[in-house]
């Protein structure tokens, strides 16, 4: 395949505003050459074998010289690669794309320019500031603040609406120049920082007082909007945010969290983490499937009258057991005489969705506590225990049996390891983007290690450097210590809510 360079605009920052075409070329890229100020989740769109080259371009910090960037584009294109040059905003809005195109044309390199949403347009919109208005603004001008002396301030002062990019360090000079060129001091101005990102902020004032309002604040990266349209913000802003600052920074902002889970599960946990600002990468580490043989469970279903208690320790046990009950032409009335014990609020919730109520839930959501705090003596009781076919803990069966209970354990489902590791998880670990990985069971720990070894070989543990390991509770922690060598975060309440709280506390710690 012949090489080609795609000059791609990433939009204002948040991956939600990447174009569909942009996503397509990122996924097929062999080499990514990218600036700062782009959402790290964009890198998760890449193939695991894509080479990435960071070239800076952040205001006030060292950047790769433009001539070197031009040469990188040409060199990789001539090697036959699909090269993506990823820029913030739109490639043609103060993006130096023209210099890169000239270099590519001189080297006879094929290229394509892909538009992006400019922050000059997105930032005002996301803060309820219209750049045009039938009465207040018949047009607007967009300018860079890199070279203020090159601007004709007399003409700029006469424009109804002005937008400045890269002006955070020059705010005072911009306000001064407009005022000495007869723009009134009470002209409204808004400073929008980190537009589209969870940490977005907006300061609103006038040319006369905005520098005082933002004194001591680091404003970059920001968009500056000047004109009467800024006053419309208080009328057009969504009702949930009425002050001049956006929502406070969320605890897990800027954190990328790898969630090991069962295939098709864990959306609720993902939502909890997203609500705290985290970027979540799902990594299936369990495949839940029927047991190898239904015989034992079917026999138990045919003799339900002999049992006193039914114990369900997971949502999977509830669903597989009750599904099989109905498949065998029984109904829920067959359970009327049974007492139901469950482990965990999630298990209890799934049970209620089936129209059933638990008779006992231990205070701590582990099987050990169910044994220790069981509400009645178990001597002589017949207990039915549908469970995972292999790999489960034996504490419940051993302890109840030792106390005189007759425990019938039957395989209701099986959990195995997926054949391959999720591509997005591979990319994130290779790029060093993951801040934490979560485990909600011992099996996910063991399968994670198995998948890592298959993907990365004997040196797999090096990909865990700098990645916090988060466990839902003591038993999972024990397995983490055995297989991964450490645990950095453990939930004090052994639920997904508790694990979320533990991650928040970890992120908030000084």
C-alpha positions as CSV (number, residue, x, y, z in Angstrom):
1,X,0.0,0.0,0.0
2,X,1.3,3.5,-0.9
3,X,1.8,5.9,1.9
4,X,-0.6,8.7,2.7
5,X,-0.8,11.5,5.3
6,X,-4.1,12.6,6.9
7,X,-4.0,16.1,8.4
8,X,-6.8,15.6,10.9
9,X,-8.5,18.0,13.2
10,X,-9.3,16.5,16.6
11,X,-11.9,19.1,17.5
12,X,-12.0,21.2,20.7
13,X,-10.6,18.5,23.0
14,X,-13.2,16.0,24.0
15,X,-13.3,12.9,21.9
16,X,-17.1,13.3,21.7
17,X,-16.5,16.0,19.1
18,X,-14.2,13.9,16.8
19,X,-15.8,13.4,13.4
20,X,-16.7,10.0,12.0
21,X,-14.2,10.4,9.3
22,X,-11.5,11.2,11.9
23,X,-12.3,8.1,13.8
24,X,-12.0,6.0,10.6
25,X,-8.5,7.3,9.8
26,X,-7.3,6.9,13.4
27,X,-8.3,3.3,13.4
28,X,-6.3,2.5,10.2
29,X,-3.2,4.6,11.1
30,X,0.3,3.0,11.0
31,X,1.8,6.1,12.5
32,X,0.3,9.0,14.6
33,X,2.1,12.3,14.9
34,X,0.2,14.4,17.4
35,X,0.1,17.7,19.3
36,X,-0.8,18.3,22.9
37,X,-4.3,19.4,24.0
38,X,-6.0,16.4,22.6
39,X,-8.1,13.9,24.6
40,X,-6.0,10.9,25.5
41,X,-9.0,8.7,24.6
42,X,-8.2,9.5,21.0
43,X,-5.1,7.3,21.3
44,X,-7.4,4.4,22.2
45,X,-8.8,4.5,18.7
46,X,-5.4,3.3,17.4
47,X,-4.3,-0.2,16.4
48,X,-2.0,-1.7,19.0
49,X,0.8,-1.7,16.4
50,X,0.4,2.0,15.5
51,X,3.6,4.0,16.2
52,X,2.9,7.2,18.1
53,X,5.1,10.4,18.1
54,X,4.3,13.3,20.4
55,X,5.4,16.6,19.0
56,X,4.2,19.0,21.7
57,X,2.8,22.3,20.4
58,X,1.5,23.5,23.8
59,X,1.8,27.1,24.6
60,X,4.6,28.1,26.9
61,X,6.3,24.7,26.7
62,X,9.0,23.3,24.4
63,X,7.7,22.0,21.1
64,X,9.2,20.0,18.2
65,X,10.5,22.4,15.5
66,X,8.1,22.6,12.5
67,X,10.8,21.6,10.1
68,X,11.3,18.3,12.0
69,X,7.6,17.6,12.0
70,X,7.5,18.2,8.3
71,X,10.3,15.7,7.8
72,X,8.6,13.1,10.1
73,X,5.5,13.3,7.9
74,X,7.5,12.9,4.7
75,X,9.7,10.1,6.0
76,X,6.9,7.9,7.4
77,X,4.8,8.5,4.3
78,X,7.6,7.4,2.0
79,X,7.9,4.2,4.0
80,X,4.4,3.4,2.8
81,X,2.6,4.1,6.0
82,X,-0.8,5.5,6.7
83,X,0.2,8.6,8.7
84,X,-2.2,10.7,10.8
85,X,-1.1,14.2,11.7
86,X,-3.4,14.9,14.6
87,X,-4.0,18.6,15.6
88,X,-6.4,20.3,18.0
89,X,-9.4,22.0,16.6
90,X,-9.3,22.4,12.8
91,X,-6.1,21.9,10.8
92,X,-6.4,25.2,9.0
93,X,-7.2,27.4,12.0
94,X,-3.7,28.5,13.2
95,X,-2.5,24.9,12.7
96,X,0.5,25.4,10.4
97,X,-1.1,22.8,8.1
98,X,0.0,24.9,5.0
99,X,3.7,24.4,5.8
100,X,3.2,20.6,6.2
101,X,1.3,20.4,3.0
102,X,4.0,22.3,1.1
103,X,6.6,19.8,2.5
104,X,4.4,16.8,1.4
105,X,3.8,18.2,-2.0
106,X,7.5,18.9,-2.5
107,X,8.2,15.2,-1.7
108,X,5.3,14.0,-3.9
109,X,3.5,12.5,-0.9
110,X,-0.2,11.8,-1.0
111,X,-2.3,13.6,1.6
112,X,-5.8,14.4,2.7
113,X,-7.1,17.2,5.0
114,X,-9.9,16.2,7.3
115,X,-11.8,19.1,9.0
116,X,-12.2,19.4,12.8
117,X,-14.5,21.5,15.0
118,X,-12.5,24.6,15.9
119,X,-12.5,25.6,19.5
120,X,-13.1,29.1,18.3
121,X,-16.6,27.9,17.4
122,X,-17.2,25.2,20.0
123,X,-16.1,27.0,23.1
124,X,-18.6,29.8,22.9
125,X,-21.3,27.4,21.9
126,X,-20.7,25.1,24.8
127,X,-20.9,28.1,27.1
128,X,-24.1,29.5,25.7
129,X,-22.5,32.4,23.9
130,X,-23.8,32.9,20.3
131,X,-21.1,34.4,18.1
132,X,-23.8,36.0,15.9
133,X,-27.2,37.6,16.9
134,X,-29.7,39.6,14.8
135,X,-29.3,42.6,17.1
136,X,-26.0,42.3,18.8
137,X,-23.6,40.7,16.4
138,X,-23.8,40.6,12.6
139,X,-20.4,38.8,12.3
140,X,-17.3,37.9,14.2
141,X,-13.5,37.8,13.8
142,X,-11.1,35.1,15.0
143,X,-7.5,36.0,15.8
144,X,-4.4,34.5,17.4
145,X,-2.8,36.3,20.2
146,X,0.7,35.0,19.4
147,X,1.8,38.3,17.8
148,X,-0.3,41.2,19.1
149,X,1.8,43.8,17.4
150,X,0.8,42.5,14.0
151,X,-2.9,43.2,14.6
152,X,-4.7,46.4,13.5
153,X,-6.3,47.2,16.8
154,X,-8.3,50.2,15.4
155,X,-10.1,47.9,13.1
156,X,-10.5,45.1,15.6
157,X,-12.1,47.5,18.1
158,X,-14.9,48.2,15.6
159,X,-15.8,44.5,15.2
160,X,-18.9,43.6,17.2
161,X,-17.6,40.2,18.3
162,X,-14.0,39.1,18.7
163,X,-12.6,35.6,19.4
164,X,-8.9,35.2,20.5
165,X,-7.1,31.9,20.6
166,X,-3.9,31.3,22.6
167,X,-4.5,34.6,24.5
168,X,-4.3,33.5,28.1
169,X,-0.9,35.0,28.8
170,X,-1.8,38.2,26.9
171,X,-5.2,39.0,28.4
172,X,-4.2,42.3,30.0
173,X,-2.6,43.5,26.7
174,X,-5.7,42.6,24.7
175,X,-8.0,44.5,27.0
176,X,-5.7,47.5,27.1
177,X,-5.3,47.7,23.3
178,X,-9.1,47.5,22.8
179,X,-9.8,50.2,25.4
180,X,-7.2,52.7,24.1
181,X,-8.7,52.2,20.6
182,X,-12.1,53.3,22.0
183,X,-13.7,50.0,22.9
184,X,-15.7,50.8,26.1
185,X,-14.4,49.4,29.4
186,X,-17.8,47.8,30.2
187,X,-17.7,45.6,27.0
188,X,-18.5,42.1,28.1
189,X,-15.7,39.4,27.9
190,X,-15.6,35.7,28.6
191,X,-12.6,33.5,29.2
192,X,-13.3,29.8,28.4
193,X,-10.7,27.3,29.6
194,X,-10.5,23.6,28.6
195,X,-13.6,23.9,26.4
196,X,-15.6,20.6,26.0
197,X,-13.5,18.9,28.7
198,X,-14.9,17.9,32.2
199,X,-12.7,20.5,33.8
200,X,-14.1,23.3,31.6
201,X,-14.3,26.7,33.3
202,X,-15.7,30.1,32.3
203,X,-15.0,33.5,33.7
204,X,-17.2,36.4,32.7
205,X,-16.6,40.1,33.2
206,X,-15.7,43.3,31.3
207,X,-12.6,44.6,29.6
208,X,-12.2,46.8,32.7
209,X,-12.3,44.1,35.4
210,X,-11.6,40.7,33.8
211,X,-7.9,40.7,34.7
212,X,-8.8,41.3,38.3
213,X,-11.4,38.5,38.3
214,X,-8.8,36.1,36.9
215,X,-5.8,37.2,39.0
216,X,-3.7,34.3,40.0
217,X,-5.4,31.9,37.7
218,X,-3.6,29.9,35.0
219,X,-5.8,30.5,32.0
220,X,-4.2,28.5,29.2
221,X,-5.5,26.8,27.2
222,X,-8.4,29.2,26.7
223,X,-10.7,31.0,24.2
224,X,-11.4,34.7,24.7
225,X,-14.8,36.0,23.5
226,X,-15.4,39.8,23.5
227,X,-18.7,41.5,22.6
228,X,-22.2,42.2,23.7
229,X,-23.2,38.6,22.8
230,X,-21.5,37.5,26.0
231,X,-24.3,39.0,28.0
232,X,-26.7,36.5,26.4
233,X,-25.0,33.7,28.3
234,X,-27.1,34.1,31.5
235,X,-30.3,33.8,29.4
236,X,-29.2,30.9,27.2
237,X,-27.2,28.7,29.6
238,X,-28.8,25.4,30.6
239,X,-30.7,25.7,33.9
240,X,-28.4,23.3,35.9
241,X,-25.4,25.7,35.8
242,X,-26.2,29.4,36.6
243,X,-22.9,30.7,37.9
244,X,-19.9,31.9,36.0
245,X,-17.9,28.8,36.7
246,X,-18.8,25.4,35.3
247,X,-19.0,22.3,37.6
248,X,-16.2,21.6,39.9
249,X,-13.5,19.3,38.7
250,X,-14.6,15.7,39.2
251,X,-12.5,13.4,41.3
252,X,-11.6,11.0,38.5
253,X,-11.2,13.6,35.7
254,X,-8.1,12.7,33.6
255,X,-8.1,9.2,34.9
256,X,-8.3,6.2,32.5
257,X,-9.5,3.1,34.3
258,X,-9.4,-0.4,32.9
259,X,-12.3,-2.4,34.2
260,X,-12.0,-6.2,34.1
261,X,-15.4,-7.7,33.8
262,X,-17.6,-10.4,32.4
263,X,-18.5,-10.2,28.8
264,X,-21.7,-8.1,28.4
265,X,-21.7,-7.0,32.0
266,X,-20.4,-4.1,34.2
267,X,-22.3,-1.2,32.5
268,X,-23.5,0.0,35.9
269,X,-20.0,0.2,37.2
270,X,-18.9,2.0,34.1
271,X,-21.6,4.6,34.6
272,X,-20.5,5.1,38.2
273,X,-16.9,5.8,37.1
274,X,-18.1,8.0,34.2
275,X,-20.2,10.0,36.7
276,X,-16.9,10.8,38.6
277,X,-15.3,11.9,35.4
278,X,-13.3,8.8,34.5
279,X,-12.6,7.4,31.1
280,X,-13.4,3.7,31.2
281,X,-11.9,1.0,29.1
282,X,-13.8,-2.3,29.3
283,X,-11.7,-5.4,29.3
284,X,-13.7,-8.6,29.3
285,X,-11.8,-11.1,31.6
286,X,-14.7,-13.6,32.1
287,X,-17.0,-15.4,29.8
288,X,-20.1,-16.6,31.6
289,X,-21.7,-19.6,30.0
290,X,-23.8,-22.7,30.9
291,X,-22.1,-25.5,32.8
292,X,-20.7,-28.5,31.0
293,X,-23.6,-30.6,32.3
294,X,-27.1,-29.7,33.6
295,X,-27.8,-33.1,35.2
296,X,-27.1,-32.2,38.9
297,X,-29.1,-28.9,38.7
298,X,-32.0,-30.6,36.9
299,X,-32.2,-33.3,39.5
300,X,-32.2,-30.6,42.3
301,X,-35.0,-28.7,40.5
302,X,-37.0,-31.9,40.5
303,X,-36.6,-32.3,44.2
304,X,-37.0,-28.8,45.5
305,X,-39.5,-29.8,48.2
306,X,-36.7,-31.5,50.2
307,X,-34.7,-28.2,50.6
308,X,-35.1,-25.7,53.4
309,X,-32.8,-22.9,52.1
310,X,-31.6,-21.7,48.7
311,X,-28.3,-19.8,48.8
312,X,-27.4,-17.5,45.9
313,X,-24.0,-15.8,46.0
314,X,-24.0,-13.9,42.7
315,X,-26.2,-12.4,40.0
316,X,-25.1,-15.1,37.6
317,X,-26.3,-17.8,40.0
318,X,-29.7,-16.1,40.3
319,X,-30.2,-15.8,36.5
320,X,-28.9,-19.2,35.5
321,X,-30.8,-21.0,38.3
322,X,-34.1,-19.3,37.6
323,X,-33.7,-19.5,33.8
324,X,-33.2,-23.3,34.1
325,X,-36.2,-23.6,36.5
326,X,-38.4,-22.1,33.8
327,X,-36.8,-24.1,31.0
328,X,-37.8,-27.2,32.9
329,X,-41.5,-26.1,32.8
330,X,-41.6,-25.2,36.5
331,X,-42.5,-21.7,37.8
332,X,-41.5,-19.5,40.7
333,X,-44.3,-21.1,42.9
334,X,-42.0,-24.1,43.3
335,X,-39.8,-21.9,45.5
336,X,-42.6,-20.8,47.9
337,X,-41.5,-23.0,50.8
338,X,-37.8,-22.1,50.5
339,X,-35.9,-19.5,52.5
340,X,-33.6,-17.4,50.2
341,X,-30.2,-16.2,51.3
342,X,-28.1,-14.0,49.0
343,X,-24.7,-12.4,49.2
344,X,-24.5,-8.7,48.2
345,X,-27.0,-6.0,47.3
346,X,-26.5,-6.6,43.6
347,X,-27.6,-10.2,43.9
348,X,-30.6,-9.2,46.0
349,X,-31.5,-6.6,43.4
350,X,-31.4,-9.2,40.6
351,X,-33.6,-11.4,42.7
352,X,-36.2,-8.7,43.2
353,X,-36.3,-8.2,39.4
354,X,-37.5,-11.8,39.2
355,X,-40.2,-11.0,41.7
356,X,-38.5,-12.7,44.6
357,X,-37.4,-11.4,48.0
358,X,-34.4,-12.5,50.0
359,X,-34.8,-13.6,53.5
360,X,-31.3,-13.0,54.6
361,X,-28.4,-10.8,53.4
362,X,-25.2,-10.7,55.5
363,X,-23.9,-7.2,56.5
364,X,-20.6,-7.8,54.7
365,X,-21.0,-9.0,51.1
366,X,-18.8,-12.1,51.3
367,X,-19.6,-15.8,51.7
368,X,-17.6,-15.9,55.0
369,X,-20.0,-13.5,56.6
370,X,-23.0,-15.4,55.4
371,X,-21.7,-18.4,57.3
372,X,-20.8,-16.5,60.4
373,X,-24.0,-14.5,60.7
374,X,-26.6,-17.0,59.4
375,X,-29.9,-16.3,61.2
376,X,-30.7,-19.8,62.3
377,X,-28.8,-22.9,63.4
378,X,-28.0,-25.0,60.3
379,X,-27.7,-28.4,61.9
380,X,-30.0,-30.8,60.0
381,X,-31.0,-28.2,57.4
382,X,-31.1,-29.1,53.7
383,X,-29.4,-26.3,51.7
384,X,-29.3,-26.0,47.9
385,X,-26.3,-24.1,46.6
386,X,-26.2,-23.4,42.8
387,X,-22.8,-22.0,42.0
388,X,-20.1,-21.6,39.4
389,X,-18.8,-25.0,38.1
390,X,-15.1,-24.5,38.7
391,X,-12.9,-22.1,40.6
392,X,-15.3,-21.0,43.3
393,X,-14.4,-20.9,47.0
394,X,-15.3,-23.9,49.3
395,X,-15.7,-22.0,52.6
396,X,-19.5,-22.0,52.6
397,X,-19.9,-25.7,51.9
398,X,-17.2,-26.7,54.3
399,X,-18.4,-24.6,57.2
400,X,-22.1,-25.4,56.8
401,X,-21.3,-29.1,56.5
402,X,-19.1,-29.0,59.6
403,X,-22.1,-27.5,61.5
404,X,-24.4,-30.4,60.5
405,X,-26.1,-29.0,57.4
406,X,-26.7,-31.1,54.3
407,X,-25.4,-29.0,51.4
408,X,-26.2,-29.9,47.8
409,X,-23.9,-27.9,45.5
410,X,-24.8,-27.9,41.8
411,X,-23.2,-26.3,38.8
412,X,-25.5,-23.5,37.5
413,X,-23.0,-21.8,35.2
414,X,-19.3,-21.7,34.3
415,X,-16.9,-18.8,33.9
416,X,-13.9,-19.0,31.6
417,X,-11.2,-16.8,30.2
418,X,-11.7,-15.1,26.9
419,X,-9.4,-16.2,24.1
420,X,-8.0,-12.8,23.4
421,X,-7.5,-9.4,25.1
422,X,-9.6,-6.5,24.0
423,X,-7.8,-4.4,21.4
424,X,-8.6,-1.1,23.2
425,X,-7.1,-2.4,26.4
426,X,-3.9,-3.6,24.7
427,X,-3.5,-0.1,23.1
428,X,-4.0,1.7,26.4
429,X,-1.5,-0.4,28.2
430,X,1.1,-0.2,25.4
431,X,0.7,3.6,25.3
432,X,1.0,3.9,29.1
433,X,-2.4,5.6,29.4
434,X,-4.0,3.4,32.1
435,X,-4.1,4.9,35.6
436,X,-5.8,2.1,37.4
437,X,-7.2,-1.4,36.8
438,X,-10.1,-2.8,38.8
439,X,-11.0,-6.3,39.9
440,X,-14.3,-7.5,41.2
441,X,-13.4,-11.2,41.7
442,X,-10.5,-13.5,42.1
443,X,-11.2,-15.0,38.7
444,X,-10.9,-11.7,36.9
445,X,-7.4,-11.4,38.5
446,X,-6.3,-14.8,37.3
447,X,-7.7,-14.3,33.8
448,X,-6.2,-10.9,33.6
449,X,-2.8,-12.3,34.3
450,X,-3.4,-15.1,31.8
451,X,-4.4,-12.6,29.0
452,X,-1.5,-10.3,29.8
453,X,1.0,-13.2,29.5
454,X,-0.6,-14.3,26.2
455,X,-0.4,-10.8,24.8
456,X,2.9,-9.5,26.1
457,X,4.9,-12.6,27.1
458,X,7.1,-13.0,30.1
459,X,7.6,-9.3,30.5
460,X,3.9,-8.5,30.9
461,X,4.4,-7.1,34.4
462,X,6.3,-4.1,33.0
463,X,3.1,-2.9,31.5
464,X,1.6,-2.6,35.0
465,X,4.2,0.0,36.1
466,X,2.5,3.1,37.3
467,X,-1.0,1.4,37.1
468,X,-2.9,1.3,40.4
469,X,-4.5,-2.1,41.2
470,X,-7.9,-1.8,42.7
471,X,-9.7,-4.7,44.5
472,X,-13.4,-5.0,45.6
473,X,-12.6,-6.8,48.8
474,X,-10.3,-9.1,50.9
475,X,-10.5,-12.3,48.8
476,X,-9.9,-10.5,45.6
477,X,-7.0,-8.6,47.3
478,X,-5.5,-11.9,48.3
479,X,-5.5,-13.1,44.7
480,X,-4.1,-9.8,43.5
481,X,-1.2,-10.2,45.9
482,X,-0.5,-13.7,44.8
483,X,-0.8,-13.1,41.0
484,X,0.0,-9.4,40.6
485,X,2.3,-8.8,43.5
486,X,0.5,-5.9,45.1
487,X,-2.8,-4.0,45.7
488,X,-3.0,-0.2,45.9
489,X,-6.7,0.3,46.5
490,X,-9.2,-1.8,48.3
491,X,-12.9,-1.1,48.8
492,X,-14.1,-0.9,52.4
493,X,-17.6,-1.8,51.4
494,X,-17.4,-4.9,49.1
495,X,-19.6,-3.6,46.3
496,X,-19.1,-1.8,43.0
497,X,-20.3,1.4,44.8
498,X,-17.7,0.8,47.4
499,X,-15.0,0.2,44.8
500,X,-16.0,3.5,43.1
501,X,-15.7,5.3,46.4
502,X,-12.3,3.8,47.0
503,X,-11.1,5.0,43.6
504,X,-12.4,8.5,44.3
505,X,-10.6,8.5,47.7
506,X,-7.4,7.3,45.9
507,X,-7.6,10.1,43.3
508,X,-8.4,12.8,45.9
509,X,-5.5,11.8,48.2
510,X,-2.7,14.4,48.4
